[in-house]
């Protein structure tokens, strides 16, 4: 089945939306529109429109103009600390914006993918392997707003596909909005970075996510699906990979348990997702491991000190194998790197 066009991608300043806009925009020229908040003026392009999701009238005019047949809804505020300090903002952007979108889609046959997050879970058990049938129990305001948005989409648009993602590993439009960006920026400036031993995620190349989005948009797949990579890594282990591949000073990486960190924002534990349901429905495994080469998966807490046998680390190597998936040379189009 062909992908229904034209396609609207919301939240293009974020890593998933930015990479998806570049991929779909190059694959279907003139048929894809990206939506950014009006205050994010740095992100420009012929196919990018400034419109706030909370502005229902402007959103309605945009739909009237383009008659979208598909929507990839990536919009939302994912800044954990900002959401904790301003819950009203978090609820307005993450829930009310979604509500407005759903009202506009009411009565249409527009295909909808709604992106959610693994942080709808607390990970308190420490076991991970979260399934779609597990009860949500978020510990952050961000997670609570996203869980509420899931419920709203399920209620108002039962034919929608809800994809829970984890850490999207790809290029960001400004060079500092992504999961890799902050850690790398600390190391580049010779500043220490402290990450958690016991917050576990399932990071995913955006190269793989784009192809998964494309497959799901072409199918009728209602309900919730986990869309995390197959390799489970703690935030500390992710930083180890970045430190070694980037060739940075090993002593700059610090680690601690979540309980040793400050109270704001609260941190989830092991929220590693089991994404077999998505693979089963697609008929293939859409995600490669991040990092793609098992040699770069840490085996202990001092692993990043042991550099013999590895290609010399550099910012260029990091760009080539951590921001990008070398196994996806064909099939996906990436935005330019801005590190």
C-alpha positions as CSV (number, residue, x, y, z in Angstrom):
1,X,0.0,0.0,0.0
2,X,1.3,3.5,-0.9
3,X,2.0,6.0,1.8
4,X,-0.9,8.4,1.9
5,X,0.2,11.9,0.9
6,X,0.5,14.8,1.6
7,X,2.2,14.2,4.9
8,X,2.4,16.6,7.9
9,X,5.3,16.2,10.4
10,X,4.9,18.1,13.6
11,X,7.7,18.9,16.1
12,X,10.4,19.2,13.5
13,X,12.9,21.0,15.8
14,X,13.2,17.7,17.7
15,X,15.6,15.0,16.6
16,X,12.9,12.5,15.4
17,X,10.9,15.1,13.6
18,X,13.9,16.8,12.0
19,X,15.4,13.6,10.7
20,X,12.0,12.4,9.5
21,X,11.3,15.7,7.7
22,X,14.6,15.4,5.8
23,X,14.0,11.8,4.9
24,X,10.4,12.1,3.8
25,X,10.9,15.5,2.2
26,X,13.6,14.2,-0.1
27,X,11.7,11.1,-0.9
28,X,8.4,12.8,-1.6
29,X,9.3,16.3,-2.8
30,X,6.5,18.9,-2.6
31,X,4.3,16.4,-0.6
32,X,5.7,16.9,2.9
33,X,5.2,19.9,5.4
34,X,7.1,20.3,8.6
35,X,5.6,22.2,11.6
36,X,7.7,24.2,14.0
37,X,6.7,26.5,16.9
38,X,6.5,30.1,16.0
39,X,9.3,31.0,18.4
40,X,11.8,28.6,16.8
41,X,12.7,31.1,14.0
42,X,16.2,29.5,13.4
43,X,14.6,26.5,11.7
44,X,13.6,27.6,8.2
45,X,12.9,26.0,4.8
46,X,10.4,26.2,1.9
47,X,8.6,23.2,3.4
48,X,8.6,24.3,7.0
49,X,5.7,26.2,8.5
50,X,5.6,28.2,11.7
51,X,2.5,27.2,13.7
52,X,1.9,26.5,17.4
53,X,0.0,23.3,18.1
54,X,-2.0,25.2,20.8
55,X,-3.3,27.6,18.1
56,X,-6.2,25.6,16.8
57,X,-7.4,28.1,14.3
58,X,-4.0,28.4,12.6
59,X,-3.7,24.6,12.6
60,X,-7.2,24.2,11.1
61,X,-6.3,26.7,8.3
62,X,-3.1,24.7,7.6
63,X,-5.1,21.4,7.2
64,X,-7.7,23.2,5.0
65,X,-4.9,24.4,2.7
66,X,-3.0,21.1,2.4
67,X,-5.6,18.4,3.0
68,X,-3.1,16.1,4.7
69,X,-3.6,12.4,4.3
70,X,-1.0,11.4,6.9
71,X,0.4,12.9,10.1
72,X,3.6,12.0,11.9
73,X,3.0,13.7,15.3
74,X,6.4,14.3,16.9
75,X,5.6,17.6,18.7
76,X,6.1,18.1,22.4
77,X,8.4,19.5,25.1
78,X,10.8,16.7,26.2
79,X,13.1,18.9,28.4
80,X,12.8,17.1,31.8
81,X,13.8,19.9,34.0
82,X,11.8,22.6,32.2
83,X,8.7,20.4,32.5
84,X,9.2,19.9,36.2
85,X,9.6,23.6,36.8
86,X,6.7,24.6,34.6
87,X,4.1,21.9,34.6
88,X,1.5,24.1,33.0
89,X,3.7,24.6,30.0
90,X,4.3,20.8,29.7
91,X,0.6,20.0,29.9
92,X,-0.3,22.8,27.4
93,X,2.2,21.6,24.8
94,X,2.2,17.9,25.3
95,X,-1.5,17.3,25.9
96,X,-3.5,20.3,24.6
97,X,-1.6,20.5,21.3
98,X,-2.4,16.8,20.8
99,X,-6.0,17.4,21.7
100,X,-6.2,20.2,19.0
101,X,-4.7,17.9,16.4
102,X,-7.2,15.1,17.2
103,X,-10.2,17.5,17.0
104,X,-9.1,18.6,13.5
105,X,-8.6,15.0,12.4
106,X,-12.1,14.0,13.6
107,X,-14.2,12.6,10.8
108,X,-11.3,12.2,8.4
109,X,-9.5,9.1,7.2
110,X,-6.1,10.8,7.8
111,X,-3.4,8.2,8.9
112,X,-1.9,9.2,12.3
113,X,1.3,8.1,14.0
114,X,1.6,9.6,17.4
115,X,5.1,9.4,19.0
116,X,5.2,8.7,22.8
117,X,8.2,7.8,25.0
118,X,9.6,5.1,27.2
119,X,9.4,7.5,30.1
120,X,5.7,6.7,30.6
121,X,7.2,4.0,32.8
122,X,9.1,4.4,36.0
123,X,11.4,1.5,35.6
124,X,11.3,1.0,39.3
125,X,11.6,-2.7,39.2
126,X,15.0,-2.5,37.6
127,X,14.1,-5.4,35.3
128,X,13.2,-3.5,32.1
129,X,11.8,-5.5,29.2
130,X,8.7,-3.2,29.2
131,X,5.8,-4.5,27.2
132,X,2.9,-2.6,25.7
133,X,0.5,-4.2,28.2
134,X,2.5,-3.0,31.2
135,X,0.8,-0.3,33.3
136,X,2.2,3.2,32.9
137,X,3.6,4.8,36.1
138,X,5.7,7.8,35.1
139,X,7.9,9.6,37.7
140,X,8.3,12.9,35.7
141,X,5.9,15.6,34.6
142,X,7.0,14.9,31.1
143,X,6.2,11.3,31.4
144,X,2.8,12.0,32.9
145,X,1.8,14.4,30.1
146,X,2.9,11.8,27.5
147,X,0.9,9.0,29.2
148,X,-2.1,11.3,29.2
149,X,-1.6,12.1,25.5
150,X,-1.5,8.4,24.8
151,X,-4.8,7.9,26.5
152,X,-6.4,10.8,24.6
153,X,-5.2,9.4,21.3
154,X,-6.5,6.0,22.1
155,X,-9.9,7.4,23.0
156,X,-10.3,9.9,20.2
157,X,-8.5,8.1,17.4
158,X,-8.5,4.4,18.0
159,X,-7.2,3.7,14.5
160,X,-4.0,5.6,15.2
161,X,-0.6,4.0,15.7
162,X,1.1,5.1,18.9
163,X,4.9,4.4,18.8
164,X,6.8,4.7,22.1
165,X,10.4,5.6,21.3
166,X,13.4,5.8,23.5
167,X,16.6,7.9,22.8
168,X,16.7,8.9,19.1
169,X,20.3,8.8,17.9
170,X,20.7,11.2,15.0
171,X,21.5,14.7,13.8
172,X,19.8,17.7,15.5
173,X,19.0,20.8,13.6
174,X,21.1,23.1,15.9
175,X,23.8,20.6,17.0
176,X,22.9,20.5,20.6
177,X,19.3,19.2,20.9
178,X,20.0,15.4,20.7
179,X,20.8,12.7,23.1
180,X,24.4,12.5,21.9
181,X,24.9,16.3,21.7
182,X,25.0,17.2,25.4
183,X,27.4,14.4,26.3
184,X,29.7,15.2,23.4
185,X,29.6,18.9,24.1
186,X,30.9,18.4,27.6
187,X,33.8,16.2,26.5
188,X,34.7,18.6,23.6
189,X,35.0,21.5,26.2
190,X,37.1,19.3,28.5
191,X,34.3,19.4,31.1
192,X,33.2,16.3,33.1
193,X,29.9,14.6,32.3
194,X,28.1,12.6,35.0
195,X,25.6,9.9,33.8
196,X,23.6,7.3,35.6
197,X,24.5,3.6,36.1
198,X,20.9,2.6,36.7
199,X,18.8,4.5,34.1
200,X,18.6,2.1,31.2
201,X,17.1,2.9,27.7
202,X,16.9,1.3,24.3
203,X,18.6,3.9,22.0
204,X,17.6,3.9,18.3
205,X,19.2,5.2,15.2
206,X,16.9,7.8,13.5
207,X,18.0,6.1,10.2
208,X,16.1,3.1,11.3
209,X,13.2,5.1,12.8
210,X,12.5,6.8,9.5
211,X,12.1,3.5,7.7
212,X,9.9,2.2,10.5
213,X,7.7,5.3,10.3
214,X,7.4,4.8,6.5
215,X,6.3,1.2,7.0
216,X,3.8,2.0,9.6
217,X,2.3,4.9,7.7
218,X,1.5,2.5,4.8
219,X,-0.3,0.0,7.1
220,X,-3.3,-0.1,9.3
221,X,-1.7,-0.7,12.7
222,X,-3.9,0.7,15.5
223,X,-2.7,0.6,19.1
224,X,0.5,1.0,21.0
225,X,3.8,-0.3,19.8
226,X,7.2,-0.1,21.4
227,X,9.8,1.2,19.0
228,X,13.2,1.0,20.8
229,X,16.4,-0.5,19.6
230,X,17.5,-4.1,20.4
231,X,20.5,-3.1,22.6
232,X,19.8,-2.0,26.2
233,X,22.3,0.5,27.6
234,X,22.5,2.7,30.7
235,X,23.1,6.4,30.3
236,X,26.6,5.8,31.6
237,X,27.2,3.1,29.0
238,X,25.9,5.4,26.3
239,X,28.4,8.1,27.5
240,X,31.2,5.5,27.5
241,X,30.5,4.8,23.8
242,X,30.6,8.5,23.0
243,X,33.7,9.0,25.0
244,X,35.7,6.2,23.3
245,X,34.4,6.7,19.7
246,X,35.0,10.5,20.0
247,X,38.5,10.0,21.3
248,X,37.9,12.1,24.4
249,X,39.7,12.0,27.7
250,X,38.4,9.0,29.7
251,X,38.6,10.7,33.1
252,X,36.0,13.2,32.0
253,X,33.3,10.6,32.3
254,X,31.8,10.2,35.8
255,X,29.0,7.9,36.9
256,X,26.6,7.7,39.8
257,X,23.3,6.1,40.9
258,X,20.1,8.0,40.4
259,X,19.7,8.3,44.2
260,X,22.9,10.3,44.4
261,X,21.6,12.9,41.9
262,X,19.5,15.9,42.7
263,X,15.7,15.7,43.2
264,X,14.9,17.7,40.0
265,X,14.2,16.2,37.6
266,X,13.4,12.8,39.0
267,X,14.9,10.0,37.0
268,X,13.4,6.8,35.7
269,X,15.2,3.5,36.2
270,X,15.3,0.6,33.8
271,X,12.7,1.5,31.1
272,X,14.3,-0.7,28.4
273,X,11.5,-1.7,26.0
274,X,10.6,-5.0,24.4
275,X,9.8,-4.1,20.8
276,X,8.9,-7.5,19.5
277,X,5.3,-6.6,18.9
278,X,6.3,-4.1,16.3
279,X,8.7,-6.5,14.6
280,X,6.0,-9.2,14.5
281,X,3.4,-6.8,12.9
282,X,5.9,-5.5,10.3
283,X,7.3,-9.0,9.6
284,X,10.9,-7.9,10.0
285,X,13.2,-6.3,12.6
286,X,13.2,-2.6,11.7
287,X,16.0,-1.5,14.1
288,X,19.7,-2.2,14.1
289,X,21.6,-2.0,17.4
290,X,23.0,1.3,18.5
291,X,25.9,1.3,18.2
292,X,25.8,-0.9,15.1
293,X,29.1,-2.7,15.8
294,X,29.0,-4.9,18.9
295,X,32.7,-4.1,19.5
296,X,31.5,-0.7,20.7
297,X,29.1,-2.0,23.3
298,X,30.7,-1.5,26.8
299,X,31.4,-4.6,28.9
300,X,32.3,-2.9,32.2
301,X,32.6,0.5,33.9
302,X,36.3,1.0,32.9
303,X,35.7,-0.2,29.3
304,X,36.2,3.3,27.7
305,X,39.8,3.4,29.0
306,X,40.8,0.3,27.0
307,X,41.4,1.7,23.5
308,X,43.8,-0.8,21.9
309,X,42.2,-2.7,19.0
310,X,39.9,0.2,18.2
311,X,40.1,2.7,15.4
312,X,41.5,6.0,16.9
313,X,38.6,8.0,18.2
314,X,37.6,11.3,16.6
315,X,34.6,13.6,16.2
316,X,34.5,12.5,12.6
317,X,34.2,8.8,13.5
318,X,31.5,9.7,16.1
319,X,29.6,11.4,13.3
320,X,30.0,8.4,11.0
321,X,28.9,5.6,13.3
322,X,26.9,7.1,16.2
323,X,24.9,9.9,14.6
324,X,24.5,7.7,11.5
325,X,24.0,4.0,10.9
326,X,26.5,2.7,8.5
327,X,24.2,-0.3,7.8
328,X,21.6,2.1,6.4
329,X,23.6,3.6,3.6
330,X,20.6,2.9,1.3
331,X,17.0,3.6,2.0
332,X,17.2,6.7,4.2
333,X,18.2,10.3,3.6
334,X,20.0,12.1,6.4
335,X,20.1,15.9,7.2
336,X,23.6,17.5,7.2
337,X,25.7,17.2,10.3
338,X,26.0,20.4,12.3
339,X,28.2,19.4,15.2
